[in-house]
Amino acid sequence: GFDSDNSSGDFSEANHKVAEMLDLDPRQSNRTGEQNGETEIQENGIKRHRTSLPAPMFSRSDFSVWSILKKCIGLELSKITMPIVFNEPLSFLQRITEYMEHIYLINKACSQADPLERMQAVAAFAVSAVASQWERTGKPFNPLLGETYELTREDLGFRFISEQVSHHPPISAFYSEGLNKDFIFHGSIYPKLKFWGKSIEAEPRGTITLELLKHNEAYTWTNPTCCVHNVIIGKLWLEQYGTVEIVNHSTGDKCVLNFKPCGLFGKELHRVEGYIQDKNRKKLCVIYGKWTECLWSTDPAAYETYKKNEKRGGEQKKPKPSEDVIKSENDEADDMPEVQDTVQFIPGSKLLWRINCRPPNSSQMYNFTSFAVSLNELEKGMEAILAPTDCRLRPDIRNMENGNMDVASKEKERLEEKQRAARKERARDEAEWQTRWFHQGTNPYTGTADWLYSGGYFDRNFSDCPDIY
């Protein structure tokens, strides 16, 4: 979701391993050092990131969405100002960074010699990228024009930079690279939001590109449509639907994933089904599962046989695959926390990905995953090296995270007014906004318009950054 200036994801596999080594306890929130924004350094040199927010989630029970949205049916929501109580204490730029929560799937793709195995890992990564949205019904803050966010995770092997390159329409550009120079992940996102009476729909726009440098391969796709239901009355719930096509521009292989809509009786809720085909359109494997739980792959013949038996009314078992099966077919499963699946398992299937358990206190932390909890963490000494436009320095988000809702609301209004004043001044001077770290260009693989990383951010010359806070 987005605010307006018109008011006038859990442990990743690597994180899970780190948590086991450090014996992290999610019930112990900010420990020594973390109270002052400082991240502890363990004897083995691994940073311990915080496991809780400074203050619990603010109750939304006394606020009515309908009182705000009843005049907005069919309108573009990026032009509607919403009270801060409906937000979560993250910027949309930080929300984008949650794509990296399951980065071990990119690492797996990089290590595979078989192109089919690589495509399966990339497909699992594309599905995992939306998994953190499960039960996340609060909307992130709309980034201010020129706002940035950077994240370097040496333990996970990547660094990430994003910038809000346009305000109307709202466009966020991002770029990430492996610290071992094994991949590049980049794209631009322009989600178009509309209110339809009982639901809010976010239609994704913009291309996502993953380049596996060792294999000289590039994959592109677009995320499915996201919809939040019961915004007027009842319990909020979220679904993803639409077709996602992942194209390997080097081999011609394609993965087609169908995120199924809920349906009348909810039978298809959260289900994902699809297949991988080669350049001659021969089906190489079938992929099935739920974006909220897990993803499996199986042989097309086995899948068709299963479906035929299902239509005939044959008794379908719902076996829980043994640990031996999972371990023998997917080493990553060894380090994943146990999650109870509701996906109908087809014998002989291979596990591609399974969602990670969220911390026990997640419901009091906006349903954040363990990865999301750490995103706005401001470590000691970080202010001296961050760009002055970084999300962590936004006073409205920082105050909301700390539970100071009144101050956060006033700061949000002040920042929006400052942004409007700056836009009026540019209009008066007939000056155009200049992006700092990205530029408009053409995606080299799809030929469509895209925002491309200009480079230089990590040289840390921030002398010409705009004053937006």
Buried (B, 14 or more C-beta within 10 A) or exposed (E): BBBBBEEEBBBBBBBBBBBEEBEBEBEEBBBEBBEEBBBBEEEEEBBBBBBBBBBBBBEBEEEEBEEBBEEBEEEBBBBBBBBBBBBBBBBBBBBBBBBBBBBBBBBBBBEBEEBBBBBBBBBBBBBBBBBBBBBBBBBBBBBBBBBBBBBEBEBBBBBBBBBBBBBEEBBBBBBBBBEEEBBBBBBBBBBBBBBEEEBBBBBBBBBBBBBBBEBEBBBBBBBBBBBBBBBEEEEBBBBBBBEBEBBBBBBEBBBBBBBBBBEEEEEBBBBBBBBBBBEEEEBBBBBBBBBBBBBBBBBBEBBEEBEEEEEEEEEEEEEEBEEEBBEEBBEBBEBBEEEEBEBBBBEBBBBBBBBBBBBEBBEBBBBBBBBBBBBBBBBEEBEEEBBBBBBBBBBBBBBBBBBBBEBBBBBBBEBBEBBBEBBEEEEEEEEEEEBBBBBBEEBEBBEEEBBBBBEEBEEEEBEEBBEBB
